[in-house]
Amino acid sequence: MADDESGVRCMWMRGGTSKGGYFLAEDLPADRDAFLLRVMGSPDRRQIDGLGGADPLTSKVAVIKASERPGVDVDYLFLQVFVDQPIVTDAQNCGNILAGVGPFAIERGLVAIKGDRTEVSIFMENTGQIARATVETSGGRVRYSGDARIDGVPGTASPIPIVFADTAGSSCGALLPTGHAVDVIDGMACTLIDNGMPCVVMRADALGITGREDPKALEADDGLRARLEAIRLKAGPMMNLGDVSKSSVPKMTMVSAASAGGAISTRTFIPHKCHDAIGVLGAVSVATACLLGEGPAAELASLPDGEEKLLSIEHPTGEMSVIATLKDGRVERAAVLRTARKLFDGQVFAD
């Protein structure tokens, strides 16, 4: 819906540790990808002529519509707008941007408020899975302020717990697409895993690093980046993802023993920039790798007892807690806590 020839209705939101534009599907023009590249200011490493923040984590888009699926409120399509390339891709999901989908759906009238808390069931179009987010709606409106804190975001906000089920193999067709907990690529032992986000999990020390380094230092290591990319390009076909040379998946996660009381410590390339934290679904996949019988993460993980396990996945700016529920030795469901905040609501222009 536009008030003139070029203005398109948009809500800009922080979702988890990411940020981007939220659109109703019906509001986007036919030349969607070209429009979004203009909106973000891509391709340009500074994205100076658009709203993108010169970082993959702030160059994201959610496209949302009312769902026709039984028991589902809204359909959510995630789009990653590349910063320095003219690419808009739906090859992955995003659990951080997902955190803003419930509030946006309520704000746009797609979901009716049901009391002090409103559950929103969300079909994730990228992977064909369903998530359920609970949004604080006391007083008949979405509440963004609250006492919940997540690492990587300053201050506090209203909690948005998100439950995932049946995410195994969402992009690759199986939790372990090769059928093995360990595959060797270029002499490196790897776990190729997809429990909501395709990831290649490796030991940091096997790559000659500690796994405690600052992300910028890892990005500056040209040798490390070249080695990770060589492994990634070979892992793509093995994970049923095909040629991933222009894809944002799989993510490349290097693990080491936890240093702050968590289950494991991570450094993740997404895929060419080192993440300042870790993606929501990436954390779910890594947590699941910790629970396998073997593999780089399983070798290093510190695990609690019981069938419901709270796993703290450490990352450069803190940790992300994943609650994994096991049944018959398999992860049946996973839950995470996120927050979101509305930043502006209005029109965005591409001309």
C-alpha positions in Angstrom: 0.0 0.0 0.0 1.5 3.3 -1.0 0.4 6.9 -0.6 2.2 7.9 -3.8 4.1 6.2 -6.6 7.1 5.1 -4.6 6.4 5.1 -0.9 5.8 1.7 0.6 4.5 1.0 4.1 7.2 -0.5 6.3 7.9 -1.1 10.0 11.6 -1.1 11.0 12.3 -3.3 14.0 15.0 -4.8 16.1 14.4 -8.5 16.3 16.7 -10.2 18.8 20.3 -9.2 17.8 19.3 -8.2 14.2 17.5 -5.3 12.7 15.5 -4.8 9.5 12.4 -4.0 7.6 9.0 -5.7 8.1 6.5 -5.6 5.3 3.1 -7.0 4.6 3.4 -9.2 1.5 0.6 -7.2 -0.2 2.5 -3.9 0.2 5.6 -5.0 -1.7 5.9 -4.1 -5.5 6.3 -6.7 -8.2 10.0 -5.9 -8.6 10.5 -6.9 -4.9 14.2 -7.7 -4.9 15.2 -4.6 -6.9 13.1 -2.5 -4.5 14.7 -4.1 -1.4 18.2 -3.5 -2.8 17.4 0.2 -3.2 15.8 0.4 0.3 18.9 -1.1 1.9 21.4 0.7 -0.3 23.0 -2.4 -1.7 25.4 -3.2 -3.2 27.6 -0.9 -1.2 29.8 -1.8 1.8 28.5 1.3 3.7 24.9 1.1 2.3 25.1 4.9 2.5 22.2 5.4 0.1 19.8 3.2 2.1 18.6 2.0 5.5 21.0 -0.9 5.8 23.5 -0.7 8.6 26.6 -1.9 6.6 26.3 -5.3 8.3 24.5 -8.6 7.4 22.8 -8.4 10.7 21.2 -5.1 9.9 20.3 -5.8 6.3 17.4 -8.1 6.7 13.7 -8.2 5.7 10.6 -10.0 6.9 7.6 -10.4 4.6 4.4 -11.4 6.4 0.9 -12.3 5.4 -2.2 -13.9 7.0 -1.9 -17.6 6.8 -4.4 -19.9 5.2 -2.9 -23.0 6.9 -5.0 -24.6 9.7 -3.9 -23.6 13.1 -1.4 -21.0 11.8 -1.8 -17.2 12.2 0.8 -15.8 9.8 3.3 -16.9 7.1 6.8 -15.4 7.4 9.3 -15.2 4.6 12.8 -14.1 5.6 15.0 -12.3 3.1 18.7 -11.6 3.5 19.8 -8.5 1.5 23.5 -8.7 0.9 25.5 -5.6 1.8 28.1 -5.5 -1.0 26.5 -7.7 -3.7 23.2 -7.2 -5.6 21.7 -10.3 -4.0 18.4 -10.9 -2.1 18.1 -14.5 -0.9 15.6 -16.7 0.9 18.1 -19.5 1.3 18.0 -19.4 5.1 15.7 -18.6 8.0 16.4 -16.1 10.7 15.3 -16.7 14.3 16.3 -13.2 15.4 14.1 -11.4 12.9 11.4 -14.0 13.7 11.2 -12.3 17.2 9.6 -9.3 15.6 7.1 -11.2 13.5 4.5 -11.7 16.4 4.5 -8.0 17.4 4.3 -6.9 13.8 1.4 -9.2 13.0 -0.5 -7.9 16.0 0.3 -4.2 15.1 -0.9 -4.8 11.6 -4.2 -6.4 12.7 -3.4 -9.9 11.4 -3.7 -11.4 14.9 -6.2 -10.3 17.6 -5.0 -9.6 21.1 -6.0 -12.4 23.5 -5.3 -10.9 26.9 -2.1 -10.0 28.7 -0.2 -12.4 26.5 -0.9 -13.3 22.9 0.5 -16.4 21.2 1.2 -16.1 17.5 1.8 -19.2 15.5 4.2 -18.5 12.6 4.8 -20.6 9.5 8.4 -20.1 8.4 8.2 -20.2 4.6 11.9 -20.5 4.1 12.0 -23.9 5.8 8.4 -25.1 6.1 8.4 -25.2 9.9 6.2 -23.6 12.6 7.3 -21.5 15.5 5.1 -20.2 18.3 5.9 -16.8 19.8 4.3 -15.3 22.9 3.9 -11.5 22.9 3.2 -9.3 25.9 -0.1 -7.5 25.2 -1.3 -6.1 28.4 -3.6 -3.0 28.2 -4.8 -4.0 24.7 -1.6 -3.3 22.8 1.9 -4.7 22.2 4.2 -4.0 25.1 7.9 -3.6 24.1 9.3 -2.5 27.5 10.1 -5.0 30.1 12.7 -6.7 32.2 14.1 -9.4 29.8 17.7 -9.1 28.8 19.5 -10.8 26.0 23.2 -10.6 25.3 24.2 -8.5 22.3 21.4 -5.9 23.0 21.7 -3.1 25.5 19.1 -2.6 28.1 16.0 -4.6 28.7 12.7 -5.3 26.9 9.6 -7.4 27.0 10.3 -11.1 26.8 9.3 -13.0 23.7 9.7 -16.8 24.2 9.8 -18.8 21.0 9.2 -22.5 20.7 10.4 -24.5 17.7 9.3 -28.1 16.9 10.2 -30.4 14.0 13.0 -28.1 12.7 15.4 -31.0 12.0 16.4 -31.0 8.4 14.5 -27.9 7.6 16.8 -26.9 4.8 18.9 -30.0 4.2 16.3 -32.7 4.4 17.7 -34.4 7.5 19.3 -33.4 10.8 22.5 -34.9 9.6 22.3 -34.7 5.8 25.2 -37.0 5.2 24.0 -39.6 7.8 27.1 -39.1 9.9 27.8 -37.2 13.0 31.4 -36.6 11.7 32.6 -36.0 8.2 36.1 -35.1 7.2 36.6 -32.2 4.8 40.1 -31.1 3.8 41.4 -33.0 6.8 39.0 -31.2 9.2 36.5 -33.2 11.3 33.2 -31.5 10.9 29.6 -32.0 12.0 27.3 -31.1 9.1 24.0 -30.4 10.9 20.6 -28.7 10.3 18.2 -28.2 13.2 16.7 -25.0 11.8 19.9 -23.6 10.4 22.5 -25.4 8.3 25.8 -25.3 10.1 29.3 -26.8 9.8 30.7 -27.3 13.3 34.4 -27.6 13.8 36.9 -27.5 16.7 38.5 -24.1 17.0 41.9 -25.6 18.0 41.9 -27.8 14.9 42.0 -24.6 12.9 44.9 -23.1 14.9 42.9 -20.7 17.0 41.6 -20.7 20.6 38.0 -19.9 19.9 38.3 -16.9 22.3 39.4 -14.4 19.7 37.6 -11.1 18.9 35.5 -11.5 15.7 37.4 -8.6 14.0 40.7 -10.5 14.6 39.3 -13.6 13.0 37.9 -11.6 10.1 41.4 -10.2 9.5 42.9 -13.7 9.3 42.9 -14.2 5.6 44.3 -17.7 5.9 41.5 -18.8 8.2 38.8 -17.2 6.0 40.2 -19.0 2.9 40.3 -22.3 4.7 36.7 -21.9 6.0 35.4 -21.0 2.6 37.1 -24.0 1.0 35.4 -26.2 3.5 32.1 -24.5 3.1 32.0 -24.9 -0.6 32.6 -28.6 -0.3 30.1 -28.9 2.5 27.3 -27.3 0.5 26.7 -30.3 -1.9 27.2 -32.7 1.0 24.4 -31.0 2.8 22.0 -31.0 -0.2 22.4 -27.3 -0.6 24.2 -27.4 -3.9 26.6 -24.7 -5.0 26.8 -22.3 -2.0 29.3 -19.9 -3.5 26.6 -17.2 -3.6 24.6 -18.4 -0.6 24.5 -17.3 3.0 24.4 -20.9 4.2 25.8 -23.0 5.7 27.1 -21.1 8.6 30.6 -22.0 9.8 30.9 -22.4 13.6 34.1 -23.0 15.5 33.6 -24.5 18.9 35.8 -24.6 22.1 35.2 -25.5 25.7 32.9 -23.0 27.5 34.7 -20.4 29.6 31.8 -18.8 31.5 29.9 -21.8 32.8 28.0 -22.6 29.6 27.7 -25.7 27.5 30.1 -24.6 24.8 31.8 -21.5 23.3 31.4 -20.5 19.7 32.7 -18.2 16.9 30.6 -18.2 13.8 31.2 -16.9 10.2 27.8 -16.0 8.6 29.4 -17.1 6.2 32.1 -14.5 5.4 31.7 -12.1 8.3 32.3 -13.3 11.9 29.2 -12.9 13.9 29.3 -10.7 17.0 26.9 -13.2 18.7 25.2 -16.2 17.2 21.9 -16.6 15.3 18.9 -18.1 17.1 18.6 -21.1 14.9 22.3 -21.4 14.6 22.4 -21.8 18.4 19.7 -24.4 18.2 21.8 -26.4 15.7 25.0 -26.1 17.7 23.1 -27.1 20.9 21.9 -30.2 19.1 25.4 -31.0 17.9 26.4 -30.9 21.6 23.9 -33.7 22.2 25.1 -36.1 19.5 27.1 -39.2 20.5 30.2 -37.9 18.8 31.6 -34.9 16.9 33.5 -31.7 17.6 30.8 -30.1 19.7 30.0 -33.3 21.6 33.7 -33.8 22.5 33.8 -30.4 24.2 30.4 -29.8 25.6 29.5 -29.6 29.2 26.0 -31.0 29.5 23.4 -31.0 32.4 21.5 -34.1 33.4 17.9 -34.8 32.5 15.7 -35.0 29.4 15.1 -31.2 29.4 18.5 -29.5 29.1 19.2 -25.8 29.4 22.3 -25.3 27.2 24.1 -21.9 27.4 25.7 -21.3 24.0 28.5 -18.8 24.6 29.4 -16.3 21.9 31.6 -13.2 21.6 29.1 -10.9 23.3 27.6 -13.2 25.9 25.4 -16.3 25.6 22.2 -17.6 24.2 20.2 -20.2 26.2 18.5 -23.0 24.4 16.1 -25.3 26.2 16.3 -28.7 24.4 13.7 -31.3 25.3 14.8 -34.9 24.5 12.6 -37.8 23.7 14.0 -41.3 23.0 17.5 -39.7 22.8 16.4 -37.1 20.1 15.7 -33.4 20.4 11.9 -33.1 20.2 11.6 -29.4 20.6 13.8 -26.3 21.4 12.9 -23.0 22.9 14.7 -19.7 23.1 14.1 -16.3 24.7 14.2 -13.2 22.4 13.1 -9.6 22.6 12.1 -7.1 19.9 11.5 -3.3 19.6 9.6 -1.2 17.1 11.9 1.5 15.8 9.7 3.3 13.3 6.5 2.8 11.3 5.9 4.7 8.1 6.9 4.7 4.5 10.2 3.8 2.8 11.2 5.1 -0.6 13.2 3.5 -3.4 13.2 6.3 -5.9 
